[in-house]
Amino acid sequence: MAENKPKVEKPVIFYLDDEIENLKSFKAAFRRDFEVLISSSPEEALDIITKNNEKISVVLSDQRMPVMTGIEFFEKLKNLYPDMIRVLVTGYSDINVVVDAINKTQVYKYVNKPWDIDYMRTVINQAHEIFTLRKQNKKLTNDLIMVNSQLEFMFRQKLLAFDEKYGKKDDDSKN
């Protein structure tokens, strides 16, 4: 008898790196855990992200690339999709890069190359969890605002009905 398990959607992550071999090894390492989208071009990356922005929770980018840096890419991404969690990946340890990444683009994590598969998996899972919690929080906040607005409306209606039934105190004192 076959079990009918509900299909669990994999988190969708995106990785930008100008080195094709890094992209291939990244995709091979994480394809079982995540739906992995990749690109070696920042322009193509923005197109792919735009087409899949409803699904993508985590975006990783190499820092040093020929066309633009990872920070420059994240600045564009932050303006377009501020809720996506950003992870900077680089083989160069430069404290100024880390400071810029945090200050300009609110990067969640900074991961050194070569990355450890287990550590990277943990970082991505944590980033996805933060994305999910923020999304749920935003939805709950919006729901709360809507319910509060409805309650205020209902309360005003009750006050108006009460005033019509019993008259206003201010009107009675004028007579």
C-alpha positions as CSV (number, residue, x, y, z in Angstrom):
1,M,0.0,0.0,0.0
2,A,1.5,3.3,-1.1
3,E,1.7,6.1,1.4
4,N,0.2,9.5,0.4
5,K,2.6,11.9,2.0
6,P,2.0,15.5,1.4
7,K,4.6,16.9,-0.9
8,V,6.9,19.2,1.1
9,E,8.1,22.2,-1.0
10,K,11.8,22.8,-0.8
11,P,13.0,26.2,0.0
12,V,14.0,28.1,-3.1
13,I,17.5,29.7,-3.0
14,F,19.5,31.6,-5.5
15,Y,23.3,31.7,-5.9
16,L,25.2,34.3,-8.0
17,D,28.9,33.6,-8.7
18,D,30.9,34.5,-11.8
19,E,32.8,31.1,-11.5
20,I,30.7,28.5,-13.3
21,E,32.5,25.6,-11.4
22,N,31.4,27.1,-8.1
23,L,27.8,27.3,-9.3
24,K,27.9,23.7,-10.4
25,S,29.4,22.4,-7.2
26,F,26.9,24.5,-5.1
27,K,24.0,23.1,-7.1
28,A,25.2,19.6,-6.8
29,A,25.8,19.9,-3.1
30,F,22.4,21.4,-2.2
31,R,19.9,20.2,-4.9
32,R,18.4,17.6,-2.5
33,D,17.8,20.1,0.3
34,F,16.7,23.1,-1.8
35,E,15.5,24.2,-5.1
36,V,18.6,25.9,-6.4
37,L,18.6,28.6,-9.0
38,I,22.0,29.9,-10.2
39,S,23.5,32.5,-12.5
40,S,27.0,33.8,-13.3
41,S,25.7,37.2,-14.4
42,P,24.2,39.9,-12.2
43,E,21.9,41.1,-14.9
44,E,20.6,37.6,-15.6
45,A,20.4,37.0,-11.8
46,L,18.1,40.0,-11.4
47,D,15.9,38.6,-14.3
48,I,15.7,35.2,-12.7
49,I,15.0,36.6,-9.3
50,T,12.3,38.9,-10.7
51,K,10.6,35.9,-12.4
52,N,10.8,33.8,-9.2
53,N,10.6,36.5,-6.5
54,E,7.5,35.0,-4.9
55,K,9.3,31.7,-4.2
56,I,12.9,32.8,-3.4
57,S,13.7,33.2,0.3
58,V,17.5,33.3,0.3
59,V,20.0,34.9,-2.1
60,L,23.7,34.2,-2.0
61,S,26.3,36.1,-3.9
62,D,30.0,36.0,-4.4
63,Q,31.6,39.3,-3.5
64,R,34.3,39.7,-6.2
65,M,32.9,39.6,-9.7
66,P,33.9,41.4,-12.9
67,V,30.7,43.4,-13.6
68,M,29.7,44.4,-10.0
69,T,30.5,43.3,-6.5
70,G,28.2,41.2,-4.4
71,I,27.5,44.3,-2.2
72,E,26.5,46.3,-5.3
73,F,24.2,43.4,-6.4
74,F,22.7,43.2,-2.9
75,E,22.0,47.0,-2.9
76,K,19.9,46.5,-6.1
77,L,18.3,43.4,-4.7
78,K,17.5,45.1,-1.4
79,N,15.7,47.9,-3.2
80,L,13.6,45.5,-5.3
81,Y,13.0,42.7,-2.8
82,P,13.9,43.8,0.7
83,D,12.5,40.7,2.4
84,M,14.8,38.2,0.7
85,I,17.6,37.1,3.1
86,R,21.1,37.9,1.7
87,V,24.3,35.9,2.3
88,L,27.6,37.1,1.0
89,V,30.1,34.4,-0.1
90,T,33.8,35.3,-0.7
91,G,37.2,33.9,-0.7
92,Y,38.7,37.2,0.5
93,S,38.7,38.2,4.1
94,D,38.4,42.0,4.2
95,I,36.8,43.5,7.2
96,N,35.7,46.6,5.1
97,V,33.7,44.3,2.9
98,V,32.0,42.8,5.8
99,V,31.2,46.2,7.3
100,D,29.9,47.5,3.9
101,A,27.8,44.3,3.5
102,I,26.1,44.8,6.9
103,N,25.7,48.5,6.7
104,K,24.6,48.9,3.1
105,T,22.6,45.7,2.4
106,Q,21.8,44.2,5.8
107,V,23.5,40.9,4.9
108,Y,22.5,38.1,7.2
109,K,25.7,36.2,7.0
110,Y,29.2,36.4,5.5
111,V,30.5,33.0,4.5
112,N,34.1,32.3,3.5
113,K,35.2,30.2,0.5
114,P,35.8,27.4,0.3
115,W,32.6,26.8,2.3
116,D,31.9,23.8,4.4
117,I,28.8,22.0,3.1
118,D,27.3,21.4,6.6
119,Y,27.9,24.9,7.7
120,M,26.5,26.4,4.5
121,R,23.4,24.2,4.8
122,T,22.9,25.4,8.4
123,V,23.3,29.0,7.3
124,I,20.8,28.6,4.4
125,N,18.3,26.8,6.7
126,Q,18.5,29.5,9.3
127,A,18.2,32.2,6.7
128,H,15.1,30.5,5.2
129,E,13.6,30.2,8.7
130,I,14.1,33.9,9.4
131,F,12.5,34.7,6.0
132,T,9.5,32.4,6.8
133,L,9.1,33.9,10.3
134,R,9.2,37.5,9.0
135,K,6.7,36.6,6.3
136,Q,4.4,35.0,8.9
137,N,4.8,38.0,11.2
138,K,4.0,40.4,8.4
139,K,0.8,38.5,7.6
140,L,-0.2,38.2,11.2
141,T,0.4,42.0,11.7
142,N,-1.7,42.8,8.6
143,D,-4.5,40.4,9.8
144,L,-4.4,42.1,13.2
145,I,-4.7,45.5,11.7
146,M,-7.7,44.4,9.6
147,V,-9.5,42.8,12.5
148,N,-8.8,45.8,14.7
149,S,-10.3,48.0,12.0
150,Q,-13.3,45.8,11.8
151,L,-13.7,45.9,15.6
152,E,-13.5,49.7,15.6
153,F,-16.1,49.9,12.9
154,M,-18.4,47.6,14.8
155,F,-17.9,49.5,18.0
156,R,-18.8,52.8,16.3
157,Q,-21.9,51.2,14.9
158,K,-22.9,50.0,18.4
159,L,-22.3,53.5,19.7
160,L,-24.5,55.1,17.0
161,A,-27.2,52.5,17.7
162,F,-27.0,53.2,21.4
163,D,-27.2,57.0,20.8
164,E,-30.2,56.5,18.5
165,K,-32.0,54.3,21.1
166,Y,-31.3,56.3,24.2
167,G,-30.4,59.7,22.9
168,K,-27.3,61.7,23.5
169,K,-26.7,63.0,27.0
170,D,-25.5,66.4,25.5
171,D,-28.8,66.8,23.7
172,D,-30.9,66.1,26.8
173,S,-29.0,68.7,28.9
174,K,-29.9,71.4,26.4
175,N,-33.7,71.0,26.8
